[in-house]
């Protein structure tokens, strides 16, 4: 265990390097040193892979914001050699979390354009602007650009071929980034044709050698047949990659950030040398030095657990248990991730970092550990509330209508009949149907199987990872949702009231 002064520095490092939002929303000013690429993400960052799938908080917006930064790409080339970034790679932003139409047409401009032009013409115009077509392509505004592309398809093809050959002669690849497709329009029926046209254009560009669209997209969008059901779409999915985070990846990201903390980084690097004989490598980046995580600490969960024990102790309780494991309620290293997994066994860095930051803030200054086990439990409660707010307020408002009647009345695992009885008494399915009729501006995908009754709604909840079915068909809800939705579980973290 570290001494008290070092412990305070380590806790300070946690507070300093874990931003209020996760890595996926971090600003570029945080610098390349706080960038981490899990081994499995090398495929996602490969310029030749056009579709990158990831749940909310998995890093899609982070890469949209940071892949355009040469210092970040240079750090990645040095610290994570499995990622294929050529020095001459050119990366530019198109549609994403943007307030204006500088990079691509904004939501308001898209709403105007789609009235008069097919979606593919819009995205081909974006391509032309990023490739920097010369005259006669208009340089004025998006209305003029899209109109020209729509009216001059042969001239567009000619200019695209010329631009591709020029990039080939320079041995340069152009990658155009797209993100936040749920913001393409105000409602799902309007999002569908724009998203479909974007993916079709990404497929069209596979015919070029040096021009690629890279589209960061959530899984629900790729489950909608009206979006992905176009000819030859399978050729695009053959190059699909995923931003999935294993437990070792989450802890490696945490350690990469701690090792580069301005105030506590040296303490953490020293701790890793003393605890596991690990040595960090200094990388030269613009704006100062950056430390890259030792290779073994990226994948060796035994070493990771040793380090996390130094931060959070051996057990999720003040006393050891007499059972075979010797650890009452589990070990912090595994307990934290297990309680943040959704029903599809996925954990996002956003939830992981939210829990750890809350834990660091709640741990007493005179604690002998940087993270107290009670504070970790409170951190999971906070992460659960954040996750549920995202689901119910931003992504799927109908989920809140389905879950509110169950609050305080259900302990999981439970039978489907238990849920169906509560929904029947509350008139939940009828309320859902009426709300969906009234909600003319529902942004996100409504329940797809409401016509199948309670079983259909449960199927939709399972597809979103909010519930899962046990082998005996009872319904279980992961803690990352259960706690904030107010459902009980015997021996589990208390639900929020």
PEBELZI-V370596 format. One record per pair of residues at least 6 apart in sequence whose C-alpha atoms are under 8 Angstrom apart, sorted by the first residue. I is the first residue (numbers start at 1). J is the second residue. D is the distance in whole Angstrom. If there is no record, write none. Layout:
I,J,D / I,J,D
//
This chain:
1,310,5 / 1,311,8 / 1,368,8 / 1,369,8 / 2,271,8 / 2,310,7 / 2,368,8 / 2,369,8 / 3,368,8 / 4,366,8 / 4,367,8 / 4,368,6 / 6,267,6 / 7,311,8 / 7,368,7 / 7,369,6 / 7,370,5 / 8,365,7 / 8,370,7 / 9,263,7 / 9,264,5 / 9,267,7 / 10,264,6 / 10,265,8 / 10,267,7 / 10,268,6 / 10,311,8 / 10,370,6 / 11,360,6 / 11,370,5 / 11,371,7 / 12,263,7 / 12,264,6 / 13,258,6 / 13,261,6 / 13,262,8 / 13,263,6 / 13,264,5 / 13,265,7 / 14,258,7 / 14,356,8 / 14,357,7 / 14,360,6 / 15,357,6 / 15,360,6 / 15,361,7 / 16,261,7 / 17,257,6 / 17,258,6 / 17,261,6 / 18,257,8 / 18,353,6 / 18,354,8 / 18,356,8 / 18,357,6 / 19,26,7 / 19,353,8 / 19,357,8 / 20,354,7 / 20,357,8 / 21,350,6 / 21,353,8 / 21,354,7 / 22,57,7 / 22,349,6 / 22,350,4 / 22,351,8 / 22,353,6 / 22,354,7 / 23,59,7 / 23,62,7 / 23,349,7 / 23,350,7 / 24,57,6 / 24,58,6 / 24,59,4 / 24,60,6 / 24,61,5 / 24,62,4 / 24,63,7 / 24,349,8 / 24,350,7 / 25,57,8 / 25,59,8 / 25,61,6 / 25,62,6 / 26,62,7 / 27,65,8 / 28,65,7 / 28,66,6 / 31,72,7 / 32,71,7 / 32,72,5 / 32,75,6 / 32,285,7 / 32,290,7 / 33,75,8 / 33,256,8 / 33,257,7 / 33,260,6 / 33,289,8 / 33,290,5 / 33,291,6 / 33,292,7 / 34,256,6 / 34,257,5 / 34,260,7 / 35,72,8 / 35,76,8 / 35,253,8 / 35,256,8 / 35,257,8 / 36,252,8 / 36,253,6 / 36,256,7 / 37,76,8 / 37,80,7 / 37,253,8 / 38,245,8 / 38,249,6 / 38,252,8 / 38,298,8 / 39,82,7 / 40,243,8 / 40,244,8 / 41,241,8 / 41,242,7 / 41,243,6 / 41,244,8 / 42,82,6 / 42,83,5 / 42,84,7 / 43,49,7 / 43,83,8 / 43,241,6 / 44,52,6 / 44,240,8 / 44,241,5 / 44,242,6 / 44,243,7 / 45,83,7 / 45,84,8 / 46,83,7 / 46,84,6 / 46,85,7 / 47,84,8 / 47,85,8 / 47,175,6 / 47,212,7 / 47,214,7 / 48,212,7 / 48,239,8 / 49,214,7 / 49,239,5 / 49,240,6 / 49,241,7 / 50,202,7 / 50,212,7 / 50,213,6 / 50,214,4 / 50,215,6 / 50,236,7 / 50,239,6 / 50,240,7 / 51,214,6 / 51,215,5 / 51,216,6 / 51,217,7 / 51,236,7 / 51,237,7 / 51,239,7 / 51,240,5 / 51,241,6 / 52,60,8 / 52,214,7 / 52,215,6 / 52,216,5 / 52,217,6 / 52,240,6 / 52,241,5 / 52,242,5 / 52,243,7 / 53,216,6 / 53,217,5 / 53,218,6 / 53,219,6 / 53,240,7 / 53,241,6 / 53,242,5 / 53,243,6 / 54,60,7 / 54,216,7 / 54,217,6 / 54,218,5 / 54,219,6 / 54,242,6 / 54,243,5 / 54,244,7 / 55,218,5 / 55,219,7 / 55,243,8 / 55,348,7 / 56,218,7 / 56,348,7 / 57,348,5 / 57,349,6 / 57,350,5 / 57,351,8 / 58,243,6 / 58,244,7 / 58,245,8 / 58,348,5 / 58,349,6 / 58,350,7 / 59,243,7 / 59,349,8 / 60,179,7 / 60,216,6 / 60,217,8 / 60,243,8 / 61,96,8 / 61,97,8 / 61,179,6 / 61,180,7 / 61,216,8 / 64,93,7 / 64,96,7 / 64,177,6 / 64,178,7 / 64,179,6 / 64,216,8 / 65,93,8 / 66,72,7 / 67,73,7 / 67,91,7 / 68,90,8 / 68,91,5 / 68,92,6 / 68,93,7 / 71,285,6 / 71,286,6 / 73,85,7 / 74,87,8 / 74,285,8 / 75,283,7 / 75,284,8 / 75,285,6 / 76,83,7 / 77,83,7 / 77,84,8 / 77,85,6 / 78,283,7 / 79,283,8 / 79,292,6 / 88,171,7 / 88,172,5 / 88,173,7 / 89,172,6 / 89,173,5 / 89,174,6 / 89,175,8 / 90,172,7 / 90,173,6 / 90,174,5 / 90,175,6 / 91,174,6 / 91,175,5 / 91,176,6 / 91,177,7 / 92,130,7 / 92,174,8 / 92,175,6 / 92,176,5 / 92,177,6 / 93,103,6 / 93,176,6 / 93,177,5 / 93,178,7 / 94,103,5 / 94,104,5 / 94,126,7 / 94,176,6 / 94,177,5 / 94,178,5 / 95,103,6 / 95,104,5 / 95,105,7 / 95,106,7 / 95,177,7 / 95,178,5 / 95,179,6 / 95,180,8 / 96,178,6 / 96,179,4 / 96,180,5 / 96,181,7 / 97,179,7 / 97,180,6 / 97,183,8 / 98,106,7 / 99,106,7 / 100,106,6 / 101,109,8 / 104,126,6 / 105,142,7 / 106,184,8 / 107,183,7 / 107,184,5 / 107,185,6 / 108,185,8 / 110,184,7 / 110,185,8 / 111,185,7 / 113,122,7 / 113,143,7 / 113,146,8 / 114,122,8 / 114,194,8 / 117,146,8 / 117,147,8 / 117,150,7 / 118,197,8 / 119,193,7 / 119,194,5 / 119,196,8 / 119,197,5 / 119,198,7 / 120,194,8 / 120,197,5 / 120,198,6 / 120,200,7 / 120,201,6 / 121,146,6 / 121,149,6 / 121,150,6 / 122,146,5 / 123,197,7 / 123,198,6 / 123,201,7 / 124,146,8 / 124,149,7 / 124,201,7 / 125,142,8 / 125,145,6 / 125,146,5 / 125,149,6 / 127,176,8 / 128,137,8 / 128,156,8 / 128,160,7 / 130,176,7 / 131,163,7 / 131,174,8 / 133,159,7 / 133,160,8 / 133,163,8 / 137,145,7 / 137,148,7 / 138,144,6 / 138,145,5 / 138,148,7 / 139,145,7 / 149,156,6 / 161,208,8 / 164,208,6 / 164,209,7 / 164,210,6 / 164,211,7 / 167,173,6 / 167,174,8 / 167,210,6 / 168,209,7 / 168,210,6 / 172,210,7 / 173,210,5 / 173,211,6 / 173,212,8 / 174,210,6 / 174,211,5 / 174,212,6 / 175,211,6 / 175,212,5 / 175,213,6 / 175,214,7 / 176,211,8 / 176,212,6 / 176,213,5 / 176,214,6 / 177,213,6 / 177,214,5 / 177,215,6 / 177,216,8 / 178,213,7 / 178,214,6 / 178,215,5 / 178,216,6 / 179,215,6 / 179,216,5 / 179,217,7 / 180,216,7 / 180,217,7 / 181,191,8 / 181,195,7 / 181,217,7 / 182,191,7 / 182,443,8 / 182,444,7 / 183,191,8 / 184,190,8 / 184,191,6 / 184,194,7 / 184,195,8 / 185,191,5 / 185,443,8 / 186,441,6 / 186,442,8 / 186,443,5 / 187,440,8 / 187,441,6 / 187,442,6 / 187,443,4 / 187,444,7 / 188,442,7 / 188,443,6 / 188,444,6 / 188,445,6 / 192,226,7 / 192,227,6 / 193,226,8 / 193,227,7 / 195,227,6 / 196,226,8 / 196,227,5 / 196,228,6 / 196,230,8 / 199,215,8 / 199,228,8 / 200,230,8 / 200,233,8 / 202,212,7 / 202,213,5 / 202,214,8 / 202,236,8 / 203,233,7 / 203,235,8 / 203,236,6 / 205,211,6 / 205,212,6 / 205,213,7 / 206,212,7 / 220,445,8 / 220,464,8 / 221,227,7 / 222,228,6 / 244,346,7 / 245,346,7 / 245,347,6 / 245,348,7 / 245,349,8 / 246,346,8 / 246,347,8 / 247,337,7 / 248,298,7 / 248,299,6 / 248,300,7 / 248,301,6 / 248,304,8 / 249,298,7 / 249,299,7 / 250,349,6 / 250,352,7 / 251,304,7 / 252,293,8 / 252,297,7 / 252,298,5 / 252,299,8 / 252,304,8 / 254,353,8 / 255,293,7 / 256,291,8 / 256,292,7 / 256,293,6 / 258,264,7 / 258,265,6 / 258,268,6 / 259,265,5 / 259,266,7 / 259,268,6 / 259,269,6 / 259,291,7 / 259,293,7 / 260,266,8 / 260,290,7 / 260,291,6 / 269,279,8 / 269,280,7 / 271,307,8 / 272,278,6 / 272,279,8 / 272,307,7 / 273,279,6 / 275,306,7 / 275,307,7 / 276,303,7 / 276,306,7 / 276,307,8 / 278,294,7 / 278,297,8 / 279,294,6 / 280,291,6 / 280,292,6 / 280,293,6 / 280,294,5 / 281,291,6 / 281,292,5 / 281,293,7 / 281,294,7 / 282,289,7 / 282,290,6 / 282,291,5 / 282,292,6 / 283,289,6 / 283,290,5 / 283,291,6 / 283,292,7 / 284,290,6 / 296,303,8 / 297,303,6 / 297,304,6 / 305,333,6 / 308,332,8 / 308,333,6 / 309,332,8 / 309,333,7 / 310,369,7 / 311,369,6 / 311,370,5 / 311,371,6 / 312,332,7 / 312,369,6 / 312,370,6 / 312,371,5 / 312,372,6 / 312,373,7 / 313,332,7 / 313,369,7 / 313,371,8 / 313,372,8 / 313,373,8 / 314,327,8 / 314,331,6 / 314,332,7 / 315,327,6 / 315,328,6 / 315,329,7 / 315,330,6 / 315,331,5 / 315,332,6 / 315,373,8 / 316,327,8 / 316,328,7 / 316,329,6 / 316,330,6 / 316,331,6 / 316,332,6 / 316,335,8 / 316,373,5 / 316,374,8 / 317,327,8 / 317,328,6 / 317,329,7 / 317,373,6 / 317,374,8 / 319,328,7 / 320,326,6 / 320,327,5 / 320,328,6 / 321,327,5 / 321,328,5 / 322,328,8 / 332,373,7 / 336,376,7 / 336,380,7 / 337,347,7 / 337,352,7 / 339,380,7 / 339,478,7 / 339,479,5 / 339,480,6 / 340,347,6 / 340,351,7 / 340,352,7 / 340,380,7 / 340,383,8 / 340,384,8 / 340,478,8 / 340,479,7 / 340,480,5 / 341,347,5 / 341,478,7 / 341,479,8 / 341,480,6 / 342,465,5 / 342,466,6 / 342,467,8 / 342,478,6 / 342,479,8 / 342,480,6 / 342,481,8 / 343,462,7 / 343,464,8 / 343,465,4 / 343,466,6 / 343,467,5 / 343,468,5 / 343,477,7 / 343,478,6 / 344,465,5 / 344,468,8 / 351,383,5 / 351,384,8 / 351,386,8 / 351,387,7 / 352,383,8 / 354,379,7 / 354,382,7 / 354,383,5 / 355,376,7 / 355,378,8 / 355,379,4 / 355,380,5 / 355,381,8 / 355,382,6 / 355,383,5 / 356,376,7 / 356,379,6 / 357,379,7 / 358,375,7 / 358,376,8 / 358,378,7 / 358,379,5 / 358,382,7 / 359,371,6 / 359,372,7 / 359,375,4 / 359,376,5 / 359,377,8 / 359,378,7 / 359,379,5 / 360,370,7 / 360,371,6 / 360,375,7 / 362,375,5 / 362,378,8 / 363,370,7 / 363,371,6 / 363,372,6 / 363,375,6 / 364,372,8 / 377,493,7 / 380,480,7 / 381,480,8 / 381,483,6 / 381,484,7 / 381,493,8 / 381,495,8 / 381,496,7 / 383,480,7 / 384,479,7 / 384,480,5 / 384,481,6 / 384,482,8 / 384,483,6 / 384,484,6 / 385,481,8 / 385,483,8 / 385,484,5 / 387,480,7 / 387,481,7 / 388,481,6 / 388,484,7 / 388,485,7 / 391,397,7 / 391,399,7 / 392,398,7 / 392,399,6 / 392,400,5 / 394,444,8 / 395,443,7 / 395,444,5 / 395,445,8 / 396,444,6 / 396,445,7 / 396,446,7 / 397,442,8 / 397,444,8 / 398,432,7 / 398,446,7 / 398,447,7 / 399,461,8 / 401,428,7 / 401,431,8 / 401,432,7 / 402,423,8 / 402,428,6 / 402,429,8 / 402,432,8 / 403,485,7 / 404,485,7 / 405,422,7 / 405,423,7 / 405,426,7 / 405,428,8 / 406,419,7 / 406,422,7 / 406,423,8 / 406,486,8 / 406,487,7 / 407,485,6 / 407,486,5 / 407,487,6 / 408,486,6 / 408,487,6 / 408,488,7 / 409,487,7 / 410,418,8 / 410,419,8 / 410,487,6 / 410,488,6 / 411,487,6 / 411,488,4 / 411,489,5 / 411,490,8 / 412,475,7 / 412,476,6 / 412,477,7 / 412,487,7 / 412,488,6 / 412,489,5 / 412,490,8 / 413,474,6 / 413,475,5 / 413,476,5 / 413,477,7 / 413,489,7 / 414,474,5 / 414,475,5 / 414,476,7 / 415,473,7 / 415,474,5 / 415,475,6 / 416,455,8 / 416,474,7 / 416,475,6 / 420,454,6 / 423,429,7 / 429,450,8 / 429,453,7 / 429,454,7 / 433,450,8 / 436,442,8 / 436,446,8 / 447,457,7 / 447,460,6 / 448,456,8 / 448,457,8 / 448,460,7 / 449,456,5 / 449,457,6 / 449,459,7 / 449,460,7 / 450,456,5 / 450,457,6 / 458,467,8 / 461,467,6 / 462,468,6 / 466,477,6 / 466,478,7 / 466,481,7 / 467,475,7 / 467,476,6 / 467,477,4 / 467,478,7 / 468,475,6 / 468,476,5 / 468,477,6 / 468,478,8 / 469,475,5 / 469,476,6 / 470,476,7 / 479,493,8 / 482,488,7 / 482,495,7 / 483,493,7 / 483,494,7 / 483,495,4 / 483,496,6 / 484,495,6 / 484,496,5 / 484,497,8 / 485,495,7 / 485,496,7 / 486,495,5 / 486,496,5 / 486,497,6 / 487,495,6 / 488,494,7 / 488,495,6
//
